[in-house]
């Protein structure tokens, strides 16, 4: 009887010792997963093409135009801008032009699968210089004026956006078939009717 009890006790001890490394592994895995999620870079996807500014205080400091659908790495943000990196360029974009992506934890198998899928797809659109992008839309003469930050009466809203960027604040009034908009920039307001620029002036402080 004593031998049987001793034998049973030894079996129980052996099983408990065997189970301990498994519990340790279970405790370590969540920590590894947590570290992996912390190391993930926060990214954002652009909902429309937007400019990458060298300085958020200077709307003429455009580095490049980033195409819609591109993914950028987010370094910081405030109420208006995201501080981002796109390929090799670092700067600021308007926050409203992007959607923050939820961070995900990938295992090695999913990473290998995604790399294989990316290699099988056609090469995506490469980074396009601002001048090339605008020249393909408007021609050389118009592009030179836009690059210089010029505005003139009769411009449509898209051309103004390509020259100055979208206003920091937009006031819109719709009356029948007439759409009136006032775009407020740091020091200037612009007035549009039905998408055409009609007037501008200094912001009163």
C-alpha positions in Angstrom: 0.0 0.0 0.0 2.8 2.4 0.9 4.6 1.5 -2.4 1.4 2.2 -4.3 1.0 5.6 -2.6 4.7 6.4 -3.3 4.3 5.4 -6.9 1.2 7.6 -7.3 3.0 10.5 -5.7 5.9 10.2 -8.1 3.6 10.2 -11.1 1.8 13.3 -9.9 5.1 15.1 -9.3 6.4 14.1 -12.8 3.2 15.5 -14.5 3.3 18.7 -12.5 7.0 19.3 -13.5 6.2 18.6 -17.1 3.3 21.1 -17.1 5.3 24.0 -15.6 7.3 24.8 -18.8 4.1 24.9 -20.7 2.6 27.5 -18.3 5.8 29.5 -18.5 5.5 29.5 -22.3 1.9 30.6 -22.0 3.0 33.5 -19.8 5.8 34.5 -22.2 3.8 34.4 -25.4 1.5 37.3 -24.4 4.5 39.4 -23.5 6.1 38.7 -26.9 2.8 39.5 -28.6 2.6 42.7 -26.6 6.1 43.7 -27.6 5.4 43.0 -31.2 2.4 45.2 -31.2 4.3 48.0 -29.5 7.1 47.8 -32.2 4.5 48.1 -35.0 4.7 51.4 -36.8 1.5 53.5 -36.9 0.4 54.0 -40.5 -2.3 55.9 -42.3 -3.9 55.5 -45.7 -4.6 58.5 -47.9 -8.2 59.0 -48.9 -7.2 61.5 -51.6 -4.0 62.8 -53.2 -2.4 65.3 -50.9 0.7 67.4 -50.6 3.6 66.7 -48.3 4.7 70.0 -46.8 8.2 70.5 -45.4 6.7 72.9 -42.8 3.1 73.0 -41.6 3.4 76.8 -41.2 4.3 77.3 -44.9 1.8 76.0 -47.4 4.3 76.7 -50.2 6.9 74.3 -48.9 5.5 71.4 -50.9 7.9 68.5 -51.2 5.8 66.1 -53.4 2.3 65.1 -54.1 1.4 61.8 -52.5 -1.2 59.8 -54.6 -4.5 58.7 -53.1 -4.4 55.2 -51.6 -0.7 55.5 -50.5 0.3 54.4 -47.0 2.4 56.7 -44.9 4.2 56.1 -41.6 2.8 58.5 -38.9 5.3 60.0 -36.4 3.1 62.6 -34.7 -0.2 64.5 -35.1 -2.1 67.6 -34.0 -5.6 68.9 -34.6 -4.9 69.7 -38.3 -1.7 67.9 -39.5 -0.1 64.5 -39.4 3.7 64.4 -39.2 4.5 61.5 -41.6 7.2 59.7 -43.6 6.5 58.7 -47.2 9.2 56.6 -48.8 12.3 58.7 -48.1 10.5 62.0 -47.5 9.4 63.4 -44.1 6.9 66.2 -43.7 3.3 67.2 -42.9 -0.1 66.3 -44.5 -3.6 67.5 -43.7 -5.1 65.1 -41.2 -8.5 65.1 -43.0 -6.8 63.5 -46.1 -5.9 60.3 -44.3 -7.3 57.5 -42.2 -5.2 56.0 -39.4 -4.8 52.2 -39.9 -5.3 50.0 -36.9 -2.1 48.3 -35.8 -2.0 44.5 -36.4 0.2 41.8 -35.0 1.6 39.6 -37.8 3.2 36.2 -37.4 6.1 35.1 -39.6 3.8 33.0 -41.8 1.5 35.9 -42.7 4.5 38.2 -43.4 5.9 35.6 -45.8 2.5 35.3 -47.5 2.1 39.0 -47.9 5.7 39.4 -49.3 5.0 36.7 -51.8 1.7 38.3 -52.8 3.4 41.7 -53.1 6.1 40.2 -55.4 3.4 38.7 -57.7 1.6 42.0 -58.1 2.5 44.6 -60.7 4.8 47.4 -59.6 2.8 50.2 -58.0 2.9 53.8 -59.0 6.3 55.3 -58.1 6.7 58.7 -56.4 6.0 61.5 -58.8 7.5 64.9 -58.5 5.1 67.8 -57.9 6.0 69.5 -61.2 5.5 66.3 -63.2 2.2 65.6 -61.6 0.9 69.1 -62.3 2.3 69.3 -65.8 0.4 66.2 -66.8 -2.8 67.9 -65.6 -2.3 71.5 -66.8 0.7 71.8 -69.1 4.0 73.6 -68.5 2.9 77.3 -68.5 0.0 76.7 -66.0 2.2 74.5 -63.8 4.9 77.2 -63.5 2.2 79.6 -62.1 0.9 77.0 -59.7 4.4 76.0 -58.5 5.0 79.7 -57.8 1.8 79.8 -55.6 -0.1 82.1 -57.9 -3.9 82.4 -57.8 -6.3 84.2 -60.2 -10.0 84.7 -60.7 -11.7 81.9 -62.6 -9.6 79.1 -61.2 -11.6 76.1 -60.1 -11.2 74.7 -56.6 -9.0 71.8 -57.7 -6.5 74.2 -59.2 -6.5 76.3 -56.1 -5.9 73.1 -54.1 -2.9 72.3 -56.4 -1.5 75.8 -55.8 -2.2 76.5 -52.1 -3.7 73.3 -50.7 -7.2 73.1 -49.2 -8.2 75.9 -46.8 -7.7 75.2 -43.1 -11.5 76.0 -42.7 -14.2 76.0 -45.3 -17.5 77.8 -44.9 -20.2 76.6 -47.4 -23.7 78.0 -48.1 -26.0 76.3 -50.7 -28.9 78.4 -52.1 -30.8 76.6 -54.9 -28.2 75.9 -57.7 -25.7 78.3 -56.2 -22.9 77.0 -53.9 -20.9 79.6 -52.1 -17.7 78.7 -50.3 -15.2 80.7 -48.3 -11.8 79.0 -47.7 -9.9 80.3 -44.8 -6.1 80.0 -44.8 -3.6 81.3 -42.2 -3.6 84.9 -43.5 -6.0 84.9 -46.5 -9.6 84.1 -47.3 -10.7 82.9 -50.8 -14.3 83.2 -52.1 -15.8 80.6 -54.5 -19.1 80.4 -56.3 -20.0 77.1 -58.0 -16.4 75.9 -57.7 -14.9 79.1 -59.3 -12.6 81.5 -57.5 -14.1 85.0 -57.6 -12.4 87.0 -54.9 -9.9 86.9 -52.0 -8.5 89.1 -49.2 -6.6 89.2 -45.9 -8.0 87.5 -42.8 -9.0 90.1 -40.2 -7.6 89.4 -36.8 
